[in-house]
Amino acid sequence: MIDLRTLRENPEAVRASQRARGEDASLVDVLLSADETRRSVVSRADGLRAEQKALGKEVGKARGEERDALLAKAKELAAEVKAAEAAQSEADAALHAAQRSLANLVEDGAPAGGEDDYVVRKHVGEPTAFDFTPRDHVELGELLGAIDNERGAKVSGARFYFLTGVGAQLQLALLNMAMQQAIEAGFTPLITPSLVRPEIMEGTGFLGAHAAEVYRLRDDDLYLVGTSEVPMAGFHSDEILDLSSGPKRYAGWSSCYRREAGSYGKDTRGIIRVHQFDKVEMFSYCEPEQAHDEHLRLLAWEEEMLAKVELPYRVIDVAAGDLGTSAARKYDCEAWVPTQETYREVTSTSNCTTFQARRLNVRHRDADGKPQTLATLNGTLATTRWIVAILENHQQADGSVRVPVAMRPYLGGREVLEPIKK
C-alpha cells in the first residue's frame, strides 16, 4: 500500500499514477477522505480517554454527593469512550480498505500506456537464422524424448505436461545453474513453500486485479503460489531487518501454479503458457533509496543468465498500464523464439518500492536506530519456459540440440542432445 504521507503531501502525484495505470483516480479522494476521517476520530477518542483518566483521579479523591455526581459523569463518559472506540475501529477498517484499493505509485520514467506501449531498451544478439526449416519446441521435445504434452493432458488436463528424460535433466541443469549463479552473487538459497496463508498472498498484491490467476484451496484457506516472490516476501513479515551491510537477498526455488484465466486459445501448443512450472526467483530487501539501483542489478543478473544459455534477447521497459498492482517499474527480458518469429518473455524484474513491505510490516532500522519501511524487489533467474528458447535456438538440422557451453557441466559434460526418435 502507498505511503499516507506521500498521499497527504502530493495527492496529485498519486492521481497521475492511477491515470497512468488506466485505473480510477477518484479512489485517491476516497482515501484522502478516509484518512481525514480516521485522524479526526482518533483525535476525539484520544481526547475522551484522556478526560476519562483525569476524571478517574477526581473520583478517587471525592466523597459523598460530589463522588456520586462524578461517578454518574464517569458512566456517561465511559459510554462516549466506547462509542468513540467503535467509531475508530470503523474508521480504521475504512482506511485499510481505501488504502488497499490503490496500486503502487508508478516510478518516474516508466512508459505511459498499456500492454503494447512498452519501450525496447536494447537488443542483444541477432535473431537466430537457419539454413533449414526449424522445428518448434514441441516437435523437438518429442524427438528428444524431452516433453510429453499428450500424457500431461491425460493425467491433469490442458496446459499440463511431463518433462521426460533429457527434458527433466535440462530443467534441473538450468535451475541448478541459476541457483549457483545466485549463490556466487551472495544470495541465500531457499526452497520455498508452495502454499501460503491469505494475508501473505494479499500482502504481496496478488489478490487484487490478478486474483483470478491464483489457485485457492478453500477447505484449508490457503493459496498456491504463482511465484516464490510470495513466500519470500512473507519470509520476514512483522520483522525488523538489519540492512547496515547492504540489501538482504534470497534466491527461491519453487514450483509455481497459475490458472491462466482468460488465456483461452492462447499458446495452447507446448509449454509456453502452462498451469505449473518451476522457477528460480531472486528477491531483495533494501533501503528505499537503494531500490532503483538494486532493480538494475537484478536486471543485470538476469542478463548474465541469458548470456550463459546463449540466447538472443531484448529488454523492454513495461508501460505503466501493464504493471502489476505492486510494481512501480518493471523490466522484461524476452528471448527470440525462431518458429514464432518473435520475442517472448522469459524473465521479469519488478521494483515494488515500499508497497509490499507496508502491507506485510517489514522494516529496517535507519542510522538513528528508528524502524523504517524498506523496499522489496524481485526478478526471474530461470524458469521452465526457457527450455522453449533453448531448444529452438540451438537446434540442428537432424533434430539434435547443441548444449550451451555454460550448461554442459550441469548435464554431465554433454555437448549435444541427440534425438531418440526419427
C-alpha positions as CSV (number, residue, x, y, z in Angstrom):
1,M,0.0,0.0,0.0
2,I,1.1,3.5,-0.7
3,D,2.7,5.9,1.9
4,L,0.0,8.1,3.5
5,R,2.5,10.9,4.0
6,T,3.1,10.9,0.2
7,L,-0.7,11.0,-0.3
8,R,-1.2,14.0,2.0
9,E,1.8,15.9,0.6
10,N,1.2,15.2,-3.1
11,P,-2.2,13.7,-3.9
12,E,-1.9,14.8,-7.5
13,A,1.1,12.6,-8.0
14,V,-1.0,9.6,-6.8
15,R,-3.8,10.6,-9.1
16,A,-1.4,10.8,-12.0
17,S,-0.1,7.4,-11.2
18,Q,-3.6,6.0,-11.2
19,R,-4.4,7.6,-14.5
20,A,-1.1,6.3,-16.0
21,R,-2.2,2.8,-15.0
22,G,-5.6,3.3,-16.5
23,E,-7.2,3.0,-13.1
24,D,-9.7,5.1,-11.2
25,A,-8.1,8.3,-10.0
26,S,-11.2,9.1,-7.8
27,L,-10.0,6.4,-5.4
28,V,-7.4,8.8,-4.3
29,D,-10.0,11.2,-3.0
30,V,-11.8,8.3,-1.2
31,L,-8.5,7.5,0.5
32,L,-7.9,11.2,1.4
33,S,-11.4,11.3,3.0
34,A,-10.9,8.1,4.9
35,D,-7.5,9.3,6.2
36,E,-9.0,12.6,7.3
37,T,-12.0,10.9,9.0
38,R,-9.8,8.4,10.8
39,R,-7.4,11.2,12.1
40,S,-10.5,13.1,13.4
41,V,-12.0,10.1,15.0
42,V,-8.7,9.0,16.6
43,S,-8.2,12.6,18.0
44,R,-11.7,12.5,19.6
45,A,-11.1,9.0,21.0
46,D,-7.8,10.1,22.5
47,G,-9.3,13.2,24.0
48,L,-12.1,11.2,25.6
49,R,-9.7,8.7,27.0
50,A,-7.6,11.4,28.5
51,E,-10.7,13.0,30.0
52,Q,-11.7,9.6,31.4
53,K,-8.4,9.1,33.0
54,A,-8.4,12.6,34.6
55,L,-12.0,12.0,35.9
56,G,-10.9,8.7,37.4
57,K,-8.4,10.5,39.6
58,E,-11.0,13.0,40.7
59,V,-13.4,10.2,41.7
60,G,-10.7,8.7,43.8
61,K,-10.4,11.9,45.8
62,A,-14.1,12.8,46.1
63,R,-16.5,12.0,48.9
64,G,-20.3,12.0,49.4
65,E,-22.6,13.7,46.9
66,E,-19.6,15.0,44.9
67,R,-18.4,11.4,44.4
68,D,-21.8,10.3,43.3
69,A,-22.0,13.1,40.7
70,L,-18.6,12.3,39.4
71,L,-19.4,8.6,39.2
72,A,-22.5,9.4,37.1
73,K,-20.4,11.6,34.8
74,A,-17.8,8.8,34.6
75,K,-20.6,6.4,33.5
76,E,-21.7,8.7,30.7
77,L,-18.1,9.3,29.7
78,A,-17.4,5.6,29.6
79,A,-20.3,5.2,27.1
80,E,-18.9,8.0,25.0
81,V,-15.4,6.4,25.0
82,K,-16.9,3.0,24.0
83,A,-18.8,4.7,21.1
84,A,-15.6,6.6,20.0
85,E,-13.6,3.4,20.0
86,A,-16.2,1.7,17.9
87,A,-16.1,4.6,15.5
88,Q,-12.3,4.4,15.5
89,S,-12.5,0.7,14.6
90,E,-14.9,1.5,11.7
91,A,-12.6,4.3,10.5
92,D,-9.6,2.0,10.7
93,A,-11.4,-0.6,8.5
94,A,-12.5,2.1,6.0
95,L,-8.9,3.5,5.8
96,H,-7.5,0.0,5.4
97,A,-9.9,-0.8,2.5
98,A,-9.3,2.5,0.8
99,Q,-5.6,2.1,1.1
100,R,-5.6,-1.4,-0.3
101,S,-7.7,-0.3,-3.3
102,L,-4.8,1.7,-4.8
103,A,-1.9,0.2,-6.8
104,N,1.7,1.2,-6.2
105,L,2.9,4.6,-7.3
106,V,4.4,4.3,-10.8
107,E,8.1,5.2,-10.9
108,D,9.1,8.4,-12.8
109,G,10.3,7.4,-16.2
110,A,8.1,4.4,-16.8
111,P,6.5,4.5,-20.2
112,A,2.9,5.6,-20.4
113,G,0.2,3.4,-22.0
114,G,-0.9,-0.2,-21.9
115,E,0.4,-3.7,-22.8
116,D,1.6,-2.7,-26.3
117,D,3.3,0.6,-25.3
118,Y,6.5,-0.9,-23.8
119,V,9.8,0.7,-24.7
120,V,12.6,-1.5,-26.0
121,R,15.7,-0.6,-24.0
122,K,18.1,-2.8,-26.0
123,H,18.7,-5.8,-28.2
124,V,21.4,-8.4,-27.5
125,G,22.3,-10.8,-30.3
126,E,20.7,-11.3,-33.7
127,P,17.6,-13.5,-34.2
128,T,18.8,-17.0,-35.0
129,A,18.9,-17.9,-38.7
130,F,18.9,-21.4,-40.1
131,D,19.7,-22.9,-43.5
132,F,16.9,-25.5,-42.8
133,T,13.3,-25.2,-41.7
134,P,13.4,-25.1,-37.9
135,R,11.2,-27.3,-35.7
136,D,9.3,-25.9,-32.9
137,H,10.0,-26.9,-29.3
138,V,7.1,-29.4,-29.2
139,E,8.4,-31.3,-32.2
140,L,12.0,-31.1,-30.8
141,G,10.8,-32.2,-27.4
142,E,9.1,-35.3,-28.9
143,L,12.2,-36.2,-31.0
144,L,14.5,-35.9,-27.9
145,G,12.1,-37.7,-25.6
146,A,12.0,-34.5,-23.5
147,I,8.4,-33.3,-23.4
148,D,5.2,-35.3,-23.3
149,N,2.2,-33.0,-23.6
150,E,-0.2,-35.8,-24.5
151,R,0.3,-37.7,-21.3
152,G,0.3,-34.4,-19.3
153,A,-3.2,-33.7,-20.6
154,K,-4.3,-37.3,-20.0
155,V,-3.2,-37.1,-16.3
156,S,-4.0,-33.5,-15.4
157,G,-5.8,-31.8,-18.3
158,A,-5.0,-29.0,-20.7
159,R,-1.8,-26.9,-20.1
160,F,-0.1,-29.7,-18.2
161,Y,2.9,-31.7,-19.4
162,F,5.6,-34.1,-18.4
163,L,9.3,-33.3,-18.8
164,T,10.8,-36.7,-19.5
165,G,14.3,-38.0,-19.8
166,V,16.6,-35.3,-21.1
167,G,13.8,-32.7,-20.7
168,A,13.8,-33.2,-16.9
169,Q,17.6,-33.1,-16.9
170,L,17.6,-29.9,-18.9
171,Q,15.3,-28.2,-16.4
172,L,17.4,-29.3,-13.5
173,A,20.6,-28.2,-15.2
174,L,19.1,-24.8,-15.9
175,L,17.7,-24.2,-12.4
176,N,20.9,-25.5,-10.8
177,M,23.0,-23.2,-12.9
178,A,20.7,-20.3,-11.9
179,M,20.9,-21.1,-8.2
180,Q,24.7,-21.5,-8.4
181,Q,24.9,-18.0,-10.0
182,A,22.7,-16.5,-7.3
183,I,24.8,-18.1,-4.5
184,E,28.0,-16.8,-6.1
185,A,26.4,-13.3,-6.2
186,G,25.7,-13.5,-2.4
187,F,22.1,-14.6,-2.4
188,T,20.8,-17.0,0.3
189,P,19.2,-20.0,-1.4
190,L,15.7,-21.0,-0.3
191,I,13.4,-23.9,-1.2
192,T,10.1,-22.2,-0.5
193,P,6.5,-23.4,0.4
194,S,4.1,-23.6,-2.5
195,L,1.1,-22.9,-0.2
196,V,0.7,-19.6,1.7
197,R,-1.9,-18.0,4.0
198,P,-4.3,-15.4,2.7
199,E,-2.6,-12.5,4.4
200,I,0.7,-13.3,2.7
201,M,-0.9,-13.6,-0.7
202,E,-2.9,-10.5,-0.2
203,G,0.1,-8.6,1.2
204,T,2.1,-9.1,-1.9
205,G,-0.7,-7.7,-4.1
206,F,-1.8,-10.8,-5.9
207,L,-5.4,-10.9,-4.7
208,G,-6.4,-7.6,-6.4
209,A,-6.7,-7.4,-10.2
210,H,-4.9,-10.7,-10.7
211,A,-6.9,-12.8,-8.2
212,A,-8.4,-14.8,-11.0
213,E,-4.9,-16.2,-11.8
214,V,-4.5,-17.7,-8.3
215,Y,-5.4,-21.2,-7.2
216,R,-7.2,-21.3,-3.9
217,L,-7.7,-24.3,-1.6
218,R,-10.9,-23.2,0.1
219,D,-11.1,-26.1,2.6
220,D,-7.7,-25.1,4.1
221,D,-7.9,-21.4,3.3
222,L,-4.5,-21.5,1.6
223,Y,-3.3,-20.3,-1.8
224,L,-0.9,-22.0,-4.3
225,V,1.8,-19.5,-5.2
226,G,2.4,-18.4,-8.8
227,T,6.0,-17.4,-7.9
228,S,8.3,-17.8,-4.9
229,E,8.2,-14.0,-4.7
230,V,5.1,-14.5,-2.5
231,P,6.6,-16.7,0.3
232,M,9.9,-14.8,0.1
233,A,8.0,-11.5,0.6
234,G,6.3,-13.1,3.6
235,F,9.5,-14.6,5.0
236,H,10.3,-11.5,7.1
237,S,6.8,-10.3,7.7
238,D,6.4,-8.5,11.0
239,E,10.2,-8.3,11.4
240,I,12.8,-5.5,11.6
241,L,15.8,-6.3,9.5
242,D,19.4,-5.2,9.8
243,L,20.4,-3.7,6.4
244,S,23.5,-2.0,7.6
245,S,25.7,-4.3,5.4
246,G,23.5,-3.8,2.4
247,P,20.5,-5.4,0.8
248,K,19.3,-8.8,2.1
249,R,18.9,-11.1,-1.0
250,Y,17.3,-14.5,-1.4
251,A,17.0,-16.9,-4.3
252,G,13.9,-19.1,-4.1
253,W,13.4,-22.4,-6.0
254,S,9.8,-23.4,-6.2
255,S,7.0,-24.9,-8.3
256,C,4.6,-22.3,-9.5
257,Y,0.9,-22.5,-10.2
258,R,-1.2,-20.2,-12.4
259,R,-4.8,-20.6,-13.5
260,E,-4.2,-18.8,-16.8
261,A,-7.7,-17.4,-16.6
262,G,-8.7,-15.5,-19.7
263,S,-6.0,-17.2,-21.8
264,Y,-8.4,-19.5,-23.7
265,G,-6.9,-20.2,-27.2
266,K,-3.6,-18.5,-26.4
267,D,-0.3,-20.6,-26.6
268,T,-2.2,-23.9,-26.4
269,R,0.7,-25.7,-28.0
270,G,3.7,-26.7,-25.9
271,I,4.9,-25.4,-22.6
272,I,4.9,-21.6,-23.0
273,R,1.7,-20.9,-21.1
274,V,1.0,-23.7,-18.6
275,H,-0.6,-24.2,-15.2
276,Q,2.5,-25.5,-13.4
277,F,6.2,-24.8,-13.9
278,D,9.4,-24.5,-11.8
279,K,11.4,-21.3,-11.3
280,V,14.4,-19.7,-9.5
281,E,13.4,-16.2,-8.4
282,M,15.6,-13.5,-6.9
283,F,14.2,-11.4,-4.1
284,S,15.7,-8.4,-2.4
285,Y,15.0,-6.3,0.7
286,C,16.8,-3.0,0.7
287,E,16.5,0.6,1.8
288,P,14.1,2.6,-0.3
289,E,16.8,4.9,-1.5
290,Q,18.7,1.9,-2.9
291,A,15.8,0.4,-4.7
292,H,16.3,2.0,-8.2
293,D,19.9,0.8,-8.4
294,E,19.0,-2.6,-6.9
295,H,16.5,-3.0,-9.7
296,L,19.1,-2.5,-12.3
297,R,21.4,-5.0,-10.6
298,L,18.6,-7.7,-10.7
299,L,18.2,-7.0,-14.4
300,A,21.9,-7.4,-14.9
301,W,21.9,-10.8,-13.2
302,E,19.0,-11.9,-15.4
303,E,21.0,-10.8,-18.5
304,E,24.0,-12.7,-17.2
305,M,22.0,-15.9,-17.2
306,L,20.7,-15.3,-20.7
307,A,24.2,-14.9,-21.9
308,K,25.1,-18.2,-20.4
309,V,22.4,-20.0,-22.4
310,E,23.5,-18.1,-25.5
311,L,20.1,-16.7,-26.4
312,P,19.3,-13.6,-28.5
313,Y,17.0,-11.4,-26.5
314,R,15.7,-7.9,-25.9
315,V,15.0,-5.9,-22.8
316,I,11.7,-3.9,-22.5
317,D,10.6,-1.3,-20.1
318,V,7.0,-2.2,-19.3
319,A,4.3,0.5,-19.7
320,A,2.5,1.8,-16.6
321,G,-0.8,0.3,-17.7
322,D,0.7,-3.2,-17.9
323,L,2.3,-3.1,-14.4
324,G,1.2,-5.4,-11.7
325,T,-0.5,-3.9,-8.6
326,S,2.7,-4.0,-6.5
327,A,5.2,-2.9,-9.2
328,A,6.4,0.7,-9.6
329,R,8.6,-0.3,-12.5
330,K,9.2,-3.5,-14.4
331,Y,11.7,-4.7,-17.0
332,D,11.2,-7.9,-19.0
333,C,13.8,-9.8,-20.9
334,E,12.3,-11.5,-24.0
335,A,14.1,-14.3,-25.8
336,W,13.8,-14.9,-29.5
337,V,11.6,-17.9,-30.5
338,P,12.5,-18.8,-34.1
339,T,9.4,-20.7,-35.1
340,Q,7.2,-17.8,-33.8
341,E,9.5,-15.2,-35.3
342,T,9.0,-13.0,-32.2
343,Y,10.4,-12.4,-28.8
344,R,8.7,-14.0,-25.8
345,E,9.1,-13.1,-22.1
346,V,11.5,-15.3,-20.1
347,T,12.3,-13.0,-17.2
348,S,10.7,-10.2,-15.4
349,T,12.0,-7.9,-12.6
350,S,9.9,-5.5,-10.6
351,N,10.7,-2.8,-8.1
352,C,7.9,-2.8,-5.6
353,T,9.3,0.0,-3.6
354,T,7.7,0.0,-0.1
355,F,4.3,-1.2,-1.3
356,Q,4.6,-4.9,-0.2
357,A,6.6,-4.1,2.9
358,R,3.9,-1.8,4.3
359,R,1.3,-4.5,3.8
360,L,3.5,-7.2,5.4
361,N,5.0,-4.9,8.0
362,V,8.7,-5.5,7.1
363,R,11.0,-2.7,8.3
364,H,14.7,-1.9,8.9
365,R,16.4,0.4,11.3
366,D,17.8,3.7,10.0
367,A,21.1,5.3,11.1
368,D,19.4,6.6,14.2
369,G,18.0,3.1,15.1
370,K,14.5,4.1,14.2
371,P,12.3,1.5,12.4
372,Q,11.5,2.5,8.8
373,T,9.7,0.7,6.0
374,L,12.0,-0.9,3.5
375,A,11.7,-1.7,-0.2
376,T,11.2,-5.1,-1.9
377,L,12.2,-6.2,-5.4
378,N,12.0,-9.5,-7.4
379,G,13.4,-10.9,-10.6
380,T,13.3,-14.2,-12.5
381,L,16.6,-16.0,-12.9
382,A,15.4,-19.1,-14.8
383,T,12.2,-20.9,-15.4
384,T,10.7,-23.8,-17.3
385,R,9.8,-21.6,-20.3
386,W,13.5,-21.1,-21.1
387,I,13.5,-24.6,-22.4
388,V,11.4,-23.4,-25.3
389,A,14.0,-20.8,-26.4
390,I,17.0,-23.1,-25.7
391,L,15.7,-26.0,-27.8
392,E,14.6,-23.8,-30.7
393,N,17.6,-21.5,-30.9
394,H,20.2,-24.3,-30.5
395,Q,18.6,-26.9,-32.8
396,Q,20.4,-28.5,-35.7
397,A,19.1,-29.9,-38.9
398,D,18.9,-33.5,-37.7
399,G,16.7,-32.6,-34.7
400,S,19.6,-32.6,-32.3
401,V,20.2,-29.7,-30.0
402,R,23.5,-28.1,-29.1
403,V,24.0,-27.6,-25.4
404,P,25.2,-24.1,-24.5
405,V,28.8,-24.2,-23.2
406,A,28.0,-22.9,-19.7
407,M,25.3,-25.6,-19.2
408,R,27.4,-28.5,-20.1
409,P,28.9,-29.1,-16.6
410,Y,25.3,-29.3,-15.3
411,L,24.5,-32.0,-18.0
412,G,27.4,-34.3,-17.3
413,G,29.6,-32.6,-19.9
414,R,27.1,-33.4,-22.7
415,E,27.6,-31.2,-25.8
416,V,24.6,-32.3,-27.9
417,L,21.2,-33.6,-27.1
418,E,20.5,-36.4,-29.6
419,P,17.1,-37.4,-30.9
420,I,15.8,-40.8,-29.7
421,K,13.0,-40.8,-32.3
422,K,13.2,-40.4,-36.1
